[in-house]
Amino acid sequence: MDFLSKELVYQKSSQQLTAFLYEAGIQQLQAAIACIEDQQWAEANQKLQKVNDIIERLGAGLNYEAGTIANQLDTLYNYMANQVVTGNLKKDVQLLQEVLTIMEQLSSAWTEAMNMEVKTGQRERFKQTNAYEKNVRVIQQGE
């Protein structure tokens, strides 16, 4: 997992931090699965505890005013956390692989939504700039 300083974390938007959490969760799950396959139980346990911490942070960041999607994500995060605990207790790679797949899909969808938001935001700024320039030109021509 990449190290982020506190200063760098504070410079990130909540959307970027969510994307980072998904990425970190994916990395920790992949590493935990590899540890289980290598029978490194203690290290797998530590990584899976980090995964559950990440899932808890994702859940804590939900905006319930956003509608039903927040409730659905909360349910999904709870399911994932339970699967991680069960997978950790049983050292069941298949359960953990399921959580990994879900997290990868969520991460991909989140990144796509962020990219769409950036493009939309750029388009809106362009429209605002054009509107401003039109007003400036009108004023200049009227003088």
DRENTORKOL-3810 file (N, C-alpha, C; in nm, 4 decimals):
REM DRENTORKOL-3810
@n.u->0.0845; n.v->-0.1171; n.w->0.0000; ca.u->0.0000; ca.v->0.0000; ca.w->0.0000; c.u->0.0889; c.v->0.1232; c.w->0.0000
@n.u->0.0505; n.v->0.2205; n.w->-0.0783; ca.u->0.1254; ca.v->0.3453; ca.w->-0.0846; c.u->0.1075; c.v->0.4241; c.w->0.0438
@n.u->0.2128; n.v->0.4955; n.w->0.0814; ca.u->0.2074; ca.v->0.5786; ca.w->0.2009; c.u->0.1552; c.v->0.7156; c.w->0.1626
@n.u->0.0587; n.v->0.7646; n.w->0.2368; ca.u->0.0072; ca.v->0.8995; ca.w->0.2163; c.u->0.0339; c.v->0.9805; c.w->0.3412
@n.u->0.0934; n.v->1.0954; n.w->0.3246; ca.u->0.1134; ca.v->1.1831; ca.w->0.4393; c.u->-0.0197; c.v->1.2474; c.w->0.4752
@n.u->-0.0291; n.v->1.2983; n.w->0.5968; ca.u->-0.1518; ca.v->1.3648; ca.w->0.6398; c.u->-0.1813; c.v->1.4843; c.w->0.5499
@n.u->-0.0778; n.v->1.5557; n.w->0.5107; ca.u->-0.0969; ca.v->1.6731; ca.w->0.4259; c.u->-0.1578; c.v->1.6330; c.w->0.2911
@n.u->-0.1082; n.v->1.5245; n.w->0.2351; ca.u->-0.1594; ca.v->1.4780; ca.w->0.1066; c.u->-0.3035; c.v->1.4307; c.w->0.1188
@n.u->-0.3361; n.v->1.3647; n.w->0.2292; ca.u->-0.4738; ca.v->1.3195; ca.w->0.2524; c.u->-0.5679; c.v->1.4393; c.w->0.2581
@n.u->-0.5253; n.v->1.5453; n.w->0.3264; ca.u->-0.6108; ca.v->1.6628; ca.w->0.3400; c.u->-0.6306; c.v->1.7347; c.w->0.2061
@n.u->-0.5415; n.v->1.7135; n.w->0.1115; ca.u->-0.5535; ca.v->1.7771; ca.w->-0.0196; c.u->-0.6477; c.v->1.7000; c.w->-0.1125
@n.u->-0.6856; n.v->1.5784; n.w->-0.0763; ca.u->-0.7704; ca.v->1.4949; ca.w->-0.1603; c.u->-0.9169; c.v->1.5257; c.w->-0.1344
@n.u->-0.9980; n.v->1.5131; n.w->-0.2385; ca.u->-1.1423; ca.v->1.5266; ca.w->-0.2220; c.u->-1.1960; c.v->1.3984; c.w->-0.1596
@n.u->-1.3175; n.v->1.4038; n.w->-0.1082; ca.u->-1.3756; ca.v->1.2830; ca.w->-0.0497; c.u->-1.3898; c.v->1.1739; c.w->-0.1556
@n.u->-1.4150; n.v->1.2130; n.w->-0.2798; ca.u->-1.4254; ca.v->1.1144; ca.w->-0.3880; c.u->-1.2908; c.v->1.0468; c.w->-0.4129
@n.u->-1.1835; n.v->1.1256; n.w->-0.4102; ca.u->-1.0502; ca.v->1.0684; ca.w->-0.4311; c.u->-1.0106; c.v->0.9776; c.w->-0.3153
@n.u->-1.0491; n.v->1.0150; n.w->-0.1941; ca.u->-1.0190; ca.v->0.9307; ca.w->-0.0782; c.u->-1.0944; c.v->0.7988; c.w->-0.0859
@n.u->-1.2190; n.v->0.8032; n.w->-0.1323; ca.u->-1.2962; ca.v->0.6796; ca.w->-0.1494; c.u->-1.2279; c.v->0.5891; c.w->-0.2518
@n.u->-1.1831; n.v->0.6473; n.w->-0.3626; ca.u->-1.1122; ca.v->0.5691; ca.w->-0.4647; c.u->-0.9855; c.v->0.5078; c.w->-0.4052
@n.u->-0.9145; n.v->0.5840; n.w->-0.3227; ca.u->-0.7938; ca.v->0.5337; ca.w->-0.2580; c.u->-0.8272; c.v->0.4180; c.w->-0.1642
@n.u->-0.9367; n.v->0.4292; n.w->-0.0898; ca.u->-0.9768; ca.v->0.3209; ca.w->0.0009; c.u->-1.0070; c.v->0.1932; c.w->-0.0772
@n.u->-1.0791; n.v->0.2061; n.w->-0.1889; ca.u->-1.1053; ca.v->0.0878; ca.w->-0.2711; c.u->-0.9740; c.v->0.0251; c.w->-0.3172
@n.u->-0.8826; n.v->0.1082; n.w->-0.3653; ca.u->-0.7540; ca.v->0.0581; ca.w->-0.4140; c.u->-0.6768; c.v->-0.0130; c.w->-0.3029
@n.u->-0.6738; n.v->0.0477; n.w->-0.1854; ca.u->-0.6032; ca.v->-0.0129; ca.w->-0.0720; c.u->-0.6698; c.v->-0.1435; c.w->-0.0301
@n.u->-0.8026; n.v->-0.1469; n.w->-0.0316; ca.u->-0.8750; ca.v->-0.2691; ca.w->0.0026; c.u->-0.8429; c.v->-0.3823; c.w->-0.0941
@n.u->-0.8384; n.v->-0.3483; n.w->-0.2212; ca.u->-0.8058; ca.v->-0.4474; ca.w->-0.3245; c.u->-0.6640; c.v->-0.5013; c.w->-0.3019
@n.u->-0.5694; n.v->-0.4118; n.w->-0.2777; ca.u->-0.4303; ca.v->-0.4536; ca.w->-0.2561; c.u->-0.4179; c.v->-0.5439; c.w->-0.1337
@n.u->-0.4848; n.v->-0.5071; n.w->-0.0253; ca.u->-0.4777; ca.v->-0.5866; ca.w->0.0970; c.u->-0.5429; c.v->-0.7232; c.w->0.0776
@n.u->-0.6556; n.v->-0.7274; n.w->0.0067; ca.u->-0.7217; ca.v->-0.8560; ca.w->-0.0197; c.u->-0.6339; c.v->-0.9468; c.w->-0.1045
@n.u->-0.5743; n.v->-0.8911; n.w->-0.2081; ca.u->-0.4858; ca.v->-0.9712; ca.w->-0.2932; c.u->-0.3686; c.v->-1.0264; c.w->-0.2119
@n.u->-0.3123; n.v->-0.9421; n.w->-0.1278; ca.u->-0.1990; ca.v->-0.9856; ca.w->-0.0456; c.u->-0.2429; c.v->-1.0918; c.w->0.0560
@n.u->-0.3608; n.v->-1.0742; n.w->0.1147; ca.u->-0.4114; ca.v->-1.1721; ca.w->0.2126; c.u->-0.4361; c.v->-1.3075; c.w->0.1468
@n.u->-0.4927; n.v->-1.3048; n.w->0.0276; ca.u->-0.5175; ca.v->-1.4306; ca.w->-0.0450; c.u->-0.3846; c.v->-1.5016; c.w->-0.0718
@n.u->-0.2833; n.v->-1.4261; n.w->-0.1141; ca.u->-0.1514; ca.v->-1.4845; ca.w->-0.1392; c.u->-0.0930; c.v->-1.5421; c.w->-0.0104
@n.u->-0.1129; n.v->-1.4726; n.w->0.1011; ca.u->-0.0621; ca.v->-1.5226; ca.w->0.2303; c.u->-0.1306; c.v->-1.6532; c.w->0.2698
@n.u->-0.2608; n.v->-1.6608; n.w->0.2478; ca.u->-0.3331; ca.v->-1.7851; ca.w->0.2810; c.u->-0.2827; c.v->-1.8990; c.w->0.1934
@n.u->-0.2633; n.v->-1.8705; n.w->0.0656; ca.u->-0.2139; ca.v->-1.9742; ca.w->-0.0260; c.u->-0.0739; c.v->-2.0210; c.w->0.0150
@n.u->0.0039; n.v->-1.9310; n.w->0.0769; ca.u->0.1386; ca.v->-1.9660; ca.w->0.1245; c.u->0.1390; c.v->-2.0108; c.w->0.2710
@n.u->0.0194; n.v->-2.0263; n.w->0.3277; ca.u->0.0001; ca.v->-2.0684; ca.w->0.4668; c.u->0.0692; c.v->-1.9754; c.w->0.5669
@n.u->0.0679; n.v->-1.8479; n.w->0.5378; ca.u->0.1190; ca.v->-1.7456; ca.w->0.6290; c.u->-0.0016; c.v->-1.6870; c.w->0.7025
@n.u->-0.0500; n.v->-1.7615; n.w->0.8000; ca.u->-0.1783; ca.v->-1.7307; ca.w->0.8632; c.u->-0.1782; c.v->-1.5974; c.w->0.9379
@n.u->-0.0747; n.v->-1.5695; n.w->1.0132; ca.u->-0.0704; ca.v->-1.4458; ca.w->1.0924; c.u->-0.0701; c.v->-1.3222; c.w->1.0023
@n.u->0.0096; n.v->-1.3273; n.w->0.8971; ca.u->0.0152; ca.v->-1.2144; ca.w->0.8042; c.u->-0.1179; c.v->-1.1972; c.w->0.7309
@n.u->-0.1793; n.v->-1.3072; n.w->0.6919; ca.u->-0.3114; ca.v->-1.3009; ca.w->0.6270; c.u->-0.4126; c.v->-1.2371; c.w->0.7215
@n.u->-0.4083; n.v->-1.2767; n.w->0.8478; ca.u->-0.4992; ca.v->-1.2220; ca.w->0.9480; c.u->-0.4828; c.v->-1.0703; c.w->0.9588
@n.u->-0.3598; n.v->-1.0221; n.w->0.9640; ca.u->-0.3339; ca.v->-0.8778; ca.w->0.9742; c.u->-0.3897; c.v->-0.8027; c.w->0.8531
@n.u->-0.3680; n.v->-0.8578; n.w->0.7364; ca.u->-0.4143; ca.v->-0.7926; ca.w->0.6136; c.u->-0.5673; c.v->-0.7909; c.w->0.6068
@n.u->-0.6289; n.v->-0.8995; n.w->0.6514; ca.u->-0.7757; ca.v->-0.9057; ca.w->0.6482; c.u->-0.8367; c.v->-0.8125; c.w->0.7527
@n.u->-0.7675; n.v->-0.7909; n.w->0.8629; ca.u->-0.8142; ca.v->-0.6915; ca.w->0.9600; c.u->-0.8095; c.v->-0.5517; c.w->0.8978
@n.u->-0.7056; n.v->-0.5244; n.w->0.8203; ca.u->-0.6961; ca.v->-0.3955; ca.w->0.7500; c.u->-0.8092; c.v->-0.3818; c.w->0.6487
@n.u->-0.8413; n.v->-0.4917; n.w->0.5804; ca.u->-0.9515; ca.v->-0.4884; ca.w->0.4834; c.u->-1.0811; c.v->-0.4502; c.w->0.5541
@n.u->-1.1071; n.v->-0.5099; n.w->0.6691; ca.u->-1.2299; ca.v->-0.4765; ca.w->0.7418; c.u->-1.2272; c.v->-0.3326; c.w->0.7919
@n.u->-1.1115; n.v->-0.2825; n.w->0.8305; ca.u->-1.1006; ca.v->-0.1412; ca.w->0.8685; c.u->-1.1364; c.v->-0.0520; c.w->0.7494
@n.u->-1.0882; n.v->-0.0880; n.w->0.6322; ca.u->-1.1162; ca.v->-0.0112; ca.w->0.5106; c.u->-1.2651; c.v->-0.0147; c.w->0.4787
@n.u->-1.3243; n.v->-0.1328; n.w->0.4875; ca.u->-1.4684; ca.v->-0.1449; ca.w->0.4602; c.u->-1.5478; c.v->-0.0607; c.w->0.5602
@n.u->-1.5049; n.v->-0.0614; n.w->0.6861; ca.u->-1.5725; ca.v->0.0200; ca.w->0.7879; c.u->-1.5625; c.v->0.1687; c.w->0.7540
@n.u->-1.4466; n.v->0.2126; n.w->0.7073; ca.u->-1.4283; ca.v->0.3533; ca.w->0.6691; c.u->-1.5143; c.v->0.3889; c.w->0.5473
@n.u->-1.5243; n.v->0.2960; n.w->0.4536; ca.u->-1.6116; ca.v->0.3195; ca.w->0.3378; c.u->-1.7560; c.v->0.3376; c.w->0.3831
@n.u->-1.7984; n.v->0.2542; n.w->0.4765; ca.u->-1.9348; ca.v->0.2643; ca.w->0.5294; c.u->-1.9577; c.v->0.3928; c.w->0.6059
@n.u->-1.8565; n.v->0.4350; n.w->0.6808; ca.u->-1.8696; ca.v->0.5575; ca.w->0.7594; c.u->-1.8798; c.v->0.6805; c.w->0.6696
@n.u->-1.8286; n.v->0.6705; n.w->0.5486; ca.u->-1.8310; ca.v->0.7843; ca.w->0.4566; c.u->-1.9558; c.v->0.7949; c.w->0.3720
@n.u->-2.0504; n.v->0.7045; n.w->0.3923; ca.u->-2.1719; ca.v->0.7075; ca.w->0.3101; c.u->-2.2568; c.v->0.8300; c.w->0.3416
@n.u->-2.3129; n.v->0.8884; n.w->0.2374; ca.u->-2.4035; ca.v->1.0029; ca.w->0.2510; c.u->-2.5455; c.v->0.9507; c.w->0.2336
@n.u->-2.6150; n.v->0.9328; n.w->0.3454; ca.u->-2.7492; ca.v->0.8732; ca.w->0.3404; c.u->-2.8531; c.v->0.9675; c.w->0.2811
@n.u->-2.8182; n.v->1.0945; n.w->0.2660; ca.u->-2.9089; ca.v->1.1886; ca.w->0.2010; c.u->-2.9092; c.v->1.1690; c.w->0.0498
@n.u->-2.8142; n.v->1.0915; n.w->-0.0006; ca.u->-2.8031; ca.v->1.0677; ca.w->-0.1449; c.u->-2.9100; c.v->0.9719; c.w->-0.1962
@n.u->-2.9826; n.v->0.9068; n.w->-0.1075; ca.u->-3.0901; ca.v->0.8181; ca.w->-0.1500; c.u->-3.0613; c.v->0.6726; c.w->-0.1225
@n.u->-3.1326; n.v->0.5877; n.w->-0.1942; ca.u->-3.1271; ca.v->0.4441; ca.w->-0.1679; c.u->-2.9911; c.v->0.3820; c.w->-0.1966
@n.u->-2.9128; n.v->0.4443; n.w->-0.2816; ca.u->-2.7820; ca.v->0.3869; ca.w->-0.3145; c.u->-2.6950; c.v->0.3751; c.w->-0.1894
@n.u->-2.7055; n.v->0.4721; n.w->-0.0993; ca.u->-2.6266; ca.v->0.4666; ca.w->0.0244; c.u->-2.6693; c.v->0.3472; c.w->0.1090
@n.u->-2.7997; n.v->0.3227; n.w->0.1190; ca.u->-2.8483; ca.v->0.2069; ca.w->0.1951; c.u->-2.8034; c.v->0.0766; c.w->0.1313
@n.u->-2.8058; n.v->0.0723; n.w->-0.0014; ca.u->-2.7620; ca.v->-0.0488; ca.w->-0.0713; c.u->-2.6130; c.v->-0.0728; c.w->-0.0515
@n.u->-2.5337; n.v->0.0346; n.w->-0.0578; ca.u->-2.3902; ca.v->0.0200; ca.w->-0.0341; c.u->-2.3629; c.v->-0.0227; c.w->0.1100
@n.u->-2.4396; n.v->0.0311; n.w->0.2045; ca.u->-2.4230; ca.v->-0.0076; ca.w->0.3451; c.u->-2.4466; c.v->-0.1579; c.w->0.3615
@n.u->-2.5520; n.v->-0.2074; n.w->0.2996; ca.u->-2.5824; ca.v->-0.3508; ca.w->0.3042; c.u->-2.4694; c.v->-0.4312; c.w->0.2407
@n.u->-2.4203; n.v->-0.3841; n.w->0.1278; ca.u->-2.3116; ca.v->-0.4534; ca.w->0.0577; c.u->-2.1832; c.v->-0.4515; c.w->0.1404
@n.u->-2.1516; n.v->-0.3374; n.w->0.2017; ca.u->-2.0318; ca.v->-0.3295; ca.w->0.2860; c.u->-2.0425; c.v->-0.4246; c.w->0.4050
@n.u->-2.1607; n.v->-0.4321; n.w->0.4659; ca.u->-2.1799; ca.v->-0.5248; ca.w->0.5785; c.u->-2.1613; c.v->-0.6692; c.w->0.5334
@n.u->-2.2143; n.v->-0.7015; n.w->0.4172; ca.u->-2.1982; ca.v->-0.8364; ca.w->0.3616; c.u->-2.0494; c.v->-0.8654; c.w->0.3391
@n.u->-1.9802; n.v->-0.7704; n.w->0.2776; ca.u->-1.8379; ca.v->-0.7891; ca.w->0.2500; c.u->-1.7589; c.v->-0.8085; c.w->0.3793
@n.u->-1.7884; n.v->-0.7277; n.w->0.4802; ca.u->-1.7179; ca.v->-0.7385; ca.w->0.6082; c.u->-1.7411; c.v->-0.8753; c.w->0.6712
@n.u->-1.8656; n.v->-0.9235; n.w->0.6657; ca.u->-1.8959; ca.v->-1.0568; ca.w->0.7203; c.u->-1.8220; c.v->-1.1657; c.w->0.6435
@n.u->-1.8144; n.v->-1.1518; n.w->0.5116; ca.u->-1.7437; ca.v->-1.2505; ca.w->0.4298; c.u->-1.5940; c.v->-1.2497; c.w->0.4611
@n.u->-1.5392; n.v->-1.1313; n.w->0.4862; ca.u->-1.3967; ca.v->-1.1224; ca.w->0.5201; c.u->-1.3702; c.v->-1.1929; c.w->0.6537
@n.u->-1.4574; n.v->-1.1688; n.w->0.7523; ca.u->-1.4404; ca.v->-1.2346; ca.w->0.8827; c.u->-1.4498; c.v->-1.3863; c.w->0.8673
@n.u->-1.5519; n.v->-1.4321; n.w->0.7953; ca.u->-1.5695; ca.v->-1.5766; ca.w->0.7744; c.u->-1.4519; c.v->-1.6340; c.w->0.6954
@n.u->-1.4110; n.v->-1.5633; n.w->0.5903; ca.u->-1.2968; ca.v->-1.6086; ca.w->0.5102; c.u->-1.1695; c.v->-1.6143; c.w->0.5914
@n.u->-1.1549; n.v->-1.5199; n.w->0.6839; ca.u->-1.0372; ca.v->-1.5177; ca.w->0.7698; c.u->-1.0397; c.v->-1.6357; c.w->0.8671
@n.u->-1.1534; n.v->-1.6591; n.w->0.9290; ca.u->-1.1641; ca.v->-1.7703; ca.w->1.0246; c.u->-1.1402; c.v->-1.9056; c.w->0.9584
@n.u->-1.1980; n.v->-1.9233; n.w->0.8390; ca.u->-1.1878; ca.v->-2.0512; ca.w->0.7694; c.u->-1.0681; c.v->-2.0585; c.w->0.6751
@n.u->-0.9996; n.v->-1.9443; n.w->0.6597; ca.u->-0.8905; ca.v->-1.9337; ca.w->0.5615; c.u->-0.9407; c.v->-1.9802; c.w->0.4240
@n.u->-1.0587; n.v->-1.9271; n.w->0.3885; ca.u->-1.1300; ca.v->-1.9656; ca.w->0.2664; c.u->-1.1025; c.v->-1.8630; c.w->0.1559
@n.u->-1.0160; n.v->-1.8990; n.w->0.0640; ca.u->-0.9776; ca.v->-1.8103; ca.w->-0.0455; c.u->-1.0976; c.v->-1.7768; c.w->-0.1342
@n.u->-1.1868; n.v->-1.8713; n.w->-0.1543; ca.u->-1.3023; ca.v->-1.8493; ca.w->-0.2421; c.u->-1.3920; c.v->-1.7369; c.w->-0.1885
@n.u->-1.4163; n.v->-1.7342; n.w->-0.0589; ca.u->-1.4959; ca.v->-1.6262; ca.w->0.0006; c.u->-1.4256; c.v->-1.4914; c.w->-0.0174
@n.u->-1.2967; n.v->-1.4909; n.w->0.0036; ca.u->-1.2205; ca.v->-1.3670; ca.w->-0.0087; c.u->-1.2126; c.v->-1.3216; c.w->-0.1539
@n.u->-1.2067; n.v->-1.4167; n.w->-0.2442; ca.u->-1.2044; ca.v->-1.3837; ca.w->-0.3874; c.u->-1.3359; c.v->-1.3166; c.w->-0.4268
@n.u->-1.4476; n.v->-1.3616; n.w->-0.3680; ca.u->-1.5776; ca.v->-1.2996; ca.w->-0.3947; c.u->-1.5771; c.v->-1.1537; c.w->-0.3493
@n.u->-1.5235; n.v->-1.1277; n.w->-0.2312; ca.u->-1.5151; ca.v->-0.9903; ca.w->-0.1799; c.u->-1.4240; c.v->-0.9074; c.w->-0.2700
@n.u->-1.3150; n.v->-0.9658; n.w->-0.3135; ca.u->-1.2222; ca.v->-0.8971; ca.w->-0.4032; c.u->-1.2927; c.v->-0.8572; c.w->-0.5328
@n.u->-1.3702; n.v->-0.9474; n.w->-0.5889; ca.u->-1.4436; ca.v->-0.9183; ca.w->-0.7125; c.u->-1.5410; c.v->-0.8033; c.w->-0.6917
@n.u->-1.6144; n.v->-0.8065; n.w->-0.5813; ca.u->-1.7095; ca.v->-0.6989; ca.w->-0.5514; c.u->-1.6356; c.v->-0.5660; c.w->-0.5378
@n.u->-1.5247; n.v->-0.5673; n.w->-0.4638; ca.u->-1.4504; ca.v->-0.4439; ca.w->-0.4421; c.u->-1.3923; c.v->-0.3908; c.w->-0.5726
@n.u->-1.3451; n.v->-0.4786; n.w->-0.6583; ca.u->-1.2924; ca.v->-0.4356; ca.w->-0.7884; c.u->-1.4027; c.v->-0.3724; c.w->-0.8730
@n.u->-1.5214; n.v->-0.4306; n.w->-0.8699; ca.u->-1.6336; ca.v->-0.3754; ca.w->-0.9455; c.u->-1.6754; c.v->-0.2390; c.w->-0.8906
@n.u->-1.6812; n.v->-0.2270; n.w->-0.7587; ca.u->-1.7146; ca.v->-0.0989; ca.w->-0.6973; c.u->-1.6093; c.v->0.0064; c.w->-0.7311
@n.u->-1.4835; n.v->-0.0322; n.w->-0.7243; ca.u->-1.3746; ca.v->0.0596; ca.w->-0.7546; c.u->-1.3824; c.v->0.1079; c.w->-0.8989
@n.u->-1.4068; n.v->0.0161; n.w->-0.9891; ca.u->-1.4166; ca.v->0.0511; ca.w->-1.1302; c.u->-1.5332; c.v->0.1471; c.w->-1.1548
@n.u->-1.6479; n.v->0.1175; n.w->-1.0959; ca.u->-1.7659; ca.v->0.2039; ca.w->-1.1122; c.u->-1.7396; c.v->0.3412; c.w->-1.0505
@n.u->-1.6754; n.v->0.3437; n.w->-0.9345; ca.u->-1.6456; ca.v->0.4699; ca.w->-0.8666; c.u->-1.5525; c.v->0.5561; c.w->-0.9519
@n.u->-1.4478; n.v->0.4945; n.w->-1.0055; ca.u->-1.3519; ca.v->0.5671; ca.w->-1.0891; c.u->-1.4199; c.v->0.6208; c.w->-1.2138
@n.u->-1.5045; n.v->0.5398; n.w->-1.2744; ca.u->-1.5774; ca.v->0.5839; ca.w->-1.3939; c.u->-1.6679; c.v->0.7029; c.w->-1.3609
@n.u->-1.7362; n.v->0.6965; n.w->-1.2477; ca.u->-1.8239; ca.v->0.8072; ca.w->-1.2072; c.u->-1.7421; c.v->0.9332; c.w->-1.1801
@n.u->-1.6249; n.v->0.9175; n.w->-1.1173; ca.u->-1.5395; ca.v->1.0344; ca.w->-1.0922; c.u->-1.4932; c.v->1.0967; c.w->-1.2227
@n.u->-1.4555; n.v->1.0137; n.w->-1.3187; ca.u->-1.4104; ca.v->1.0640; ca.w->-1.4478; c.u->-1.5228; c.v->1.1362; c.w->-1.5215
@n.u->-1.6438; n.v->1.0835; n.w->-1.5119; ca.u->-1.7581; ca.v->1.1490; ca.w->-1.5753; c.u->-1.7842; c.v->1.2838; c.w->-1.5095
@n.u->-1.7715; n.v->1.2898; n.w->-1.3777; ca.u->-1.7931; ca.v->1.4140; ca.w->-1.3047; c.u->-1.6907; c.v->1.5194; c.w->-1.3455
@n.u->-1.5647; n.v->1.4768; n.w->-1.3624; ca.u->-1.4598; ca.v->1.5692; ca.w->-1.4032; c.u->-1.4909; c.v->1.6237; c.w->-1.5417
@n.u->-1.5296; n.v->1.5365; n.w->-1.6346; ca.u->-1.5616; ca.v->1.5808; ca.w->-1.7704; c.u->-1.6804; c.v->1.6746; c.w->-1.7695
@n.u->-1.7834; n.v->1.6427; n.w->-1.6927; ca.u->-1.9014; ca.v->1.7278; ca.w->-1.6832; c.u->-1.8636; c.v->1.8612; c.w->-1.6225
@n.u->-1.7818; n.v->1.8594; n.w->-1.5186; ca.u->-1.7365; ca.v->1.9825; ca.w->-1.4545; c.u->-1.6573; c.v->2.0695; c.w->-1.5488
@n.u->-1.5717; n.v->2.0085; n.w->-1.6304; ca.u->-1.4947; ca.v->2.0842; ca.w->-1.7283; c.u->-1.5868; c.v->2.1469; c.w->-1.8317
@n.u->-1.6876; n.v->2.0710; n.w->-1.8749; ca.u->-1.7832; ca.v->2.1210; ca.w->-1.9726; c.u->-1.8602; c.v->2.2406; c.w->-1.9157
@n.u->-1.9004; n.v->2.2296; n.w->-1.7890; ca.u->-1.9745; ca.v->2.3390; ca.w->-1.7242; c.u->-1.8875; c.v->2.4630; c.w->-1.7113
@n.u->-1.7606; n.v->2.4453; n.w->-1.6742; ca.u->-1.6714; ca.v->2.5604; ca.w->-1.6642; c.u->-1.6516; c.v->2.6248; c.w->-1.7997
@n.u->-1.6419; n.v->2.5438; n.w->-1.9040; ca.u->-1.6263; ca.v->2.5951; ca.w->-2.0395; c.u->-1.7489; c.v->2.6774; c.w->-2.0786
@n.u->-1.8688; n.v->2.6247; n.w->-2.0468; ca.u->-1.9917; ca.v->2.6990; ca.w->-2.0764; c.u->-1.9942; c.v->2.8304; c.w->-2.0009
@n.u->-1.9549; n.v->2.8283; n.w->-1.8746; ca.u->-1.9543; ca.v->2.9504; ca.w->-1.7942; c.u->-1.8542; c.v->3.0504; c.w->-1.8511
@n.u->-1.7383; n.v->3.0013; n.w->-1.8924; ca.u->-1.6370; ca.v->3.0896; ca.w->-1.9499; c.u->-1.6892; c.v->3.1515; c.w->-2.0785
@n.u->-1.7513; n.v->3.0701; n.w->-2.1634; ca.u->-1.8057; ca.v->3.1229; ca.w->-2.2884; c.u->-1.9135; c.v->3.2269; c.w->-2.2608
@n.u->-1.9993; n.v->3.2011; n.w->-2.1635; ca.u->-2.1045; ca.v->3.2969; ca.w->-2.1299; c.u->-2.0419; c.v->3.4272; c.w->-2.0817
@n.u->-1.9391; n.v->3.4171; n.w->-2.0019; ca.u->-1.8702; ca.v->3.5362; ca.w->-1.9521; c.u->-1.8095; c.v->3.6138; c.w->-2.0687
@n.u->-1.7408; n.v->3.5412; n.w->-2.1573; ca.u->-1.6773; ca.v->3.6076; ca.w->-2.2709; c.u->-1.7794; c.v->3.6746; c.w->-2.3610
@n.u->-1.8949; n.v->3.6136; n.w->-2.3801; ca.u->-1.9997; ca.v->3.6747; ca.w->-2.4608; c.u->-2.0470; c.v->3.8048; c.w->-2.3975
@n.u->-2.0633; n.v->3.8034; n.w->-2.2657; ca.u->-2.1059; ca.v->3.9243; ca.w->-2.1959; c.u->-1.9990; c.v->4.0328; c.w->-2.2031
@n.u->-1.8750; n.v->3.9941; n.w->-2.1924; ca.u->-1.7665; ca.v->4.0918; ca.w->-2.1999; c.u->-1.7633; c.v->4.1518; c.w->-2.3394
@n.u->-1.7789; n.v->4.0707; n.w->-2.4416; ca.u->-1.7768; ca.v->4.1202; ca.w->-2.5791; c.u->-1.8923; c.v->4.2148; c.w->-2.6052
@n.u->-2.0097; n.v->4.1804; n.w->-2.5534; ca.u->-2.1263; ca.v->4.2655; ca.w->-2.5745; c.u->-2.1019; c.v->4.4026; c.w->-2.5120
@n.u->-2.0476; n.v->4.4023; n.w->-2.3919; ca.u->-2.0194; ca.v->4.5285; ca.w->-2.3243; c.u->-1.9163; c.v->4.6076; c.w->-2.4021
@n.u->-1.8136; n.v->4.5390; n.w->-2.4504; ca.u->-1.7075; ca.v->4.6086; ca.w->-2.5235; c.u->-1.7597; c.v->4.6636; c.w->-2.6557
@n.u->-1.8465; n.v->4.5911; n.w->-2.7230; ca.u->-1.8997; ca.v->4.6375; ca.w->-2.8513; c.u->-1.9957; c.v->4.7544; c.w->-2.8325
@n.u->-2.0631; n.v->4.7579; n.w->-2.7185; ca.u->-2.1606; ca.v->4.8621; ca.w->-2.6926; c.u->-2.0987; c.v->4.9951; c.w->-2.6564
@n.u->-1.9710; n.v->4.9954; n.w->-2.6261; ca.u->-1.9054; ca.v->5.1202; ca.w->-2.5827; c.u->-1.8777; c.v->5.2116; c.w->-2.6963
END
